[in-house]
């Protein structure tokens, strides 16, 4: 499990009064302000966020300590992180994508099936994209109780019972 | 313009055959299909289809809510890798 989660990035200055153009990666874009203070990747700087308006391709926001356009421009390209423990806890059977990505997947017999690369949704179920050993293409595994009976975040392991033909 | 009712829903014949064979065998398997245009019928509920998206077969677990829609609607042809951030996945 990663300790920090990237929730947004600064795309540059917005206007000439020290506002920034903020790209939010959260499920609901405005929620990025709820996770403040946001940190840079090295943790050297942290900012509180006040969203001022919605703009094309993102949000306009005021960050603490950023008063001029030059300050805002200097932050262009900076990614913003929050510690993983600041994300609210979830009910059973709900997982953050950030927690699932990187877990090893084994079958019920303990044989390795791959590693989780990404989580997708096809409109019906969530799907785990696995990089399977010895396969060129990635494999999609439906994230259902029948197919994925065990998710052990503490041990970084998922136990799956894939249907026949999924890995061929 | 919607399809005439007298024709009934369109399904490629091989999809029906494969689904029937899978149901009869009772095995837990992915039914690989290329027919994105076929309508999802009530007899497909509970089966898992691998719907081709031009590159690979996307597993689709058919549920009651999907009846009447096309298989292609559940097999996106473009992949977008965004940031994980606070996005959640629910195990159903």
Contacts between the chains, C-beta under 8 A, distances in Angstrom:
chain1	res1	chain2	res2	distance
A	5	B	84	6.9
A	5	B	85	6.2
A	5	B	86	7.2
A	6	B	83	5.5
A	6	B	84	7.9
A	6	B	85	6.6
A	7	B	83	7.7
A	7	B	85	4.8
A	7	B	86	6.7
A	8	B	85	7.7
A	24	B	85	8.0
A	25	B	82	6.5
A	25	B	83	3.6
A	25	B	84	7.9
A	25	B	85	4.0
A	26	B	85	4.8
A	26	B	86	4.9
A	26	B	87	7.7
A	27	B	85	7.2
A	27	B	86	5.8
A	27	B	87	5.0
A	27	B	88	7.1
A	31	B	86	6.8
A	35	B	86	7.6
A	87	B	86	5.5
A	90	B	88	6.4
A	93	B	90	6.2
A	93	B	91	4.4
A	93	B	92	7.9
A	94	B	88	5.3
A	94	B	89	7.2
A	94	B	90	5.1
A	94	B	91	7.5
A	95	B	88	6.7
A	95	B	89	5.4
A	95	B	91	7.3
A	96	B	84	7.0
A	96	B	86	6.6
A	96	B	87	7.1
A	96	B	88	5.9
A	96	B	89	7.9
A	97	B	84	3.8
A	97	B	85	7.8
A	97	B	87	4.6
A	97	B	88	7.1
A	97	B	89	6.0
A	98	B	84	4.1
A	98	B	85	7.2
A	98	B	86	7.8
A	98	B	87	8.0
A	100	B	89	6.4
A	101	B	84	5.9
A	118	B	81	5.6
A	119	B	84	7.4
A	119	B	87	7.5
A	119	B	89	5.0
A	120	B	76	7.9
A	120	B	79	7.3
A	121	B	89	7.7
A	122	B	58	5.8
A	122	B	60	6.7
A	122	B	74	5.1
A	122	B	75	6.5
A	122	B	76	6.0
A	123	B	73	6.4
A	123	B	74	5.3
A	123	B	76	7.8
A	124	B	60	5.9
A	124	B	61	6.4
A	124	B	63	6.9
A	124	B	66	6.6
A	124	B	74	5.0
A	125	B	59	7.9
A	125	B	60	7.7
A	125	B	61	5.6
A	125	B	92	6.4
A	126	B	89	4.0
A	126	B	90	6.5
A	126	B	91	7.6
A	127	B	58	7.4
A	127	B	59	7.0
A	137	B	55	7.5
A	137	B	56	5.7
A	140	B	56	7.5
A	140	B	58	5.9
A	140	B	59	5.8
A	141	B	59	7.4
A	142	B	48	7.2
A	142	B	59	5.0
A	142	B	61	5.5
A	143	B	89	5.6
A	143	B	90	7.9
A	143	B	91	5.5
A	143	B	92	7.9
A	144	B	61	6.3
A	144	B	91	6.4
A	144	B	92	5.4
A	145	B	91	5.7
A	145	B	92	6.9
A	148	B	91	6.4
A	151	B	91	7.2
A	163	B	28	4.6
A	163	B	29	5.4
A	163	B	30	5.2
A	163	B	48	5.5
A	163	B	59	7.7
A	164	B	27	6.3
A	164	B	28	6.5
A	164	B	29	4.0
A	164	B	30	6.9
A	165	B	29	5.1
A	165	B	30	4.3
A	165	B	32	6.7
A	165	B	50	7.0
A	166	B	30	5.2
A	166	B	50	7.6
A	166	B	59	6.5
